[in-house]
């Protein structure tokens, strides 16, 4: 081999990713002992030398964590999905109780996150909060891992993910909503939300919905699934208009988020279709607005307090090089009048 060996050479020799090599050489608890030893043996074989200056820089601590929010299109100037506002408060309190300062900023997806935060030592680690196209930003997560940046993400738990994530049980939530609607006597239940690996949170909710339908002896119909990639009222309104234009009969709607559900309800109202008398509607997230709608919205509650505390605690464990695991948090179905069809 010509020139100085790199971590990419070790990755090629051992058949693992470059980010796994970086973690193993830092003795990260995220890499198994067997894999660490195999990677270190390959490093010795290639006469690979760790950059001790860079390693020393990474060992310094600022006592600050960074929270990067995914910027969402909103009706106001906040650009923050209301679901994340309560989690933001929980994260802020958790940092204060654990003696950390918190930097808050929007994620700039066109830049390398680590360049502004971890590499400049503004923060000891990063919490990534918000949804987006997972396949589009996965390479950013790979770069964070390769740089040795401590990061924890709120999002779907995936088998091949390069980072540590904390997420809710999206599958179970989707299953619970569809089961409830079937128990109300609904047979043609539409799903509004993206159903692909680009948006794994929505996709898991969709998979739970499909599984519940199958258990109830109902086939999920492609005509009753409409993409809504943004979690906004506008996206929900547009998705419902598309569904109505297909002229495929339906008696219930499961929206992948509360904001999508709210937009869908407005579109139904504009067409003179009554909720829940003619169409039952359910969402996901239990944002504060959900209980004050008319009718109040059936939805899935995610424990934002527990989520925020867990994100902070796991990031601190990473910084301290303590064992940490990707976690799935439980959810709870909250039944309100938008899906209750006793009067039919």
C-alpha angles and dihedrals in degrees: 000000000000121000131000117332117246135200087256089061090053091048091053092048095048099037096237133113122275090243090057089052091052091050094047093051088052090050090242114184088224089076120069119245091244093054092045092054092047091051093046090050089053090048090054091047091054093041089238115180123205116230099244094190091058090045091053091050091053091051093062118098131214099187088235134110124201123222114199116193124203107238111240129193105250137173090243133046096265096088086201123120105241089232089067096049093077091044089051089058092049092050092049092051093045091053092049093050091050095048099253130129117224129223114198125198142144117264110255100208094190092063137057106264094207092057093068100036121020100025093048089045093237087133138016092221145355134240112202112206127183142040131273141140100315094199090053096054100032091097088058089056089050090054092050090053093045091052091053092244115162107233139159124191133204104223148082119334107236130184096233101036117139095216145044114271137182116206143159125252095269093170093054091045092053090045092051093051094049092045090052092050091049089051088054088059098259115147105170105054118176124209121214112196142069113294103195141089089264089077105028095176091060091039092056090050088051092049091052090050092050092048092052092049091051091050088052092051094252124127118225106237120215090217089063095056117084124181118242107168096174120067095227139118089242091056091049092049092050093046091052091049089052091049092050091048090056088065091217110146117243134169101192141029129210109195118199091229138017092248091054089048092051091052090048092051091052091051090051091049091050088055092049093250113143124226120243098356094068103012128021116217133199133174140186132245104039095234113188092257092061096077094049098054122107102265099022111243126252106223148149118269118222114194100238093178093057090041094054093046092047093050092052095043094049093048091051090050090053090051089051090047091242123147114278133176137203106251139202114209123209123252134207131216112232111199118207135163098279090080103031110110102176090122094058 
